[in-house]
Amino acid sequence: MGFLAALLYALLMNGLPLAAVVYTGGSPAVLLLLYWFETVLMVVTGAIRIVLHRRATSKAGHYIA
């Protein structure tokens, strides 16, 4: 992914929820809650992906198992 594409992606990922909360008249707490839930979901799905990859490939991080 090029720099401009990454920048556009970052702006959209952060600007879209901000614009939605401002447009609907929501409070900043709603935006904070949205970001918190997004972070929790990314951590959980990332952990699941790591476990599934380790089971599928019999690998454990950077070390040869």
N, C-alpha and C positions, 0 to 999 in steps of 0.2 A: 504494500500500500504506500503510495507516494505521500509526500508531506501535505500537499493540498487536500488530498482525499482524507487523510487522517485528521487534519484540522477541521474540515467540513463535518466529518463524522462526530468529532468531539463537540463541536458547536451545536449540532442537531440533537445529540444525546442529552445535552444540558439545557439547551435553549427551548426545546419542545415542551418539556414538563413545566418550565418556568413560564412560557407563554400561555400554556393551558391554565395554570393556576391564576395568572394575572387576568386572563380573559374571562374566567368564570367567577372571579372575585374571591377566590379562596385565600386563606391565610397563609403566611409563610410556614406555619407549622405543618400544613398539608404537604408542601413541597419537601420539607425536611423528612417527613414520614415516607414520602414516595422514594426519596433517595436512600433512606435507611432500608426499606423493603427490597429495593433493587440490589443493594449491597449484600444483604442476607441471602437473597436468591442466588446471586453470583457465587458466593462462598459455598453454599450447599451444592449447587450444580457442579462447581469446580471440583469439590471433594469427591463427588460421585464419579466424575470423569476420571480422576486420578485412580480411584479404586478399580474401576472397570478396566482401565488401561493396564494397570499392574497385573490384574488377573488374566487379561487376554494375552499379554506378552511375557509374563513371568519376569518383569523388570521391576527394580525397586530404586527409582531415582537415578542418580548418576553412577551408581555402583553396579558392577556385574554380579548378578545373583546366581 
